[in-house]
């Protein structure tokens, strides 16, 4: 232990100052705890909001991807149907479809069906 040359006086005033300092320290610590608690609550609330919004964003993005896939499929189907409409305006194509699908033949023509 060090050799102390200054000794604290234990007078009533010094004791009162020490008690006041301790009381102020307790109040300060209590305020700090309350401030930390408030910030923790705010942090948790905002964190929950961020997590919830990210989850919602992920659902919306998944829905968008699914809708874009459906849109691409419908566009492809529309292109195929437009191509089919163009082909139906061609008399040679119509004749080919009728001959293959309904086994249609012209007068005097003999049709042979070969199974593959």
Secondary structure as GFF3:
##gff-version 3
##sequence-region A 1 116
A	DSSP	alpha_helix	12	88	.	.	.	ID=ss1
A	DSSP	alpha_helix	91	102	.	.	.	ID=ss2
###
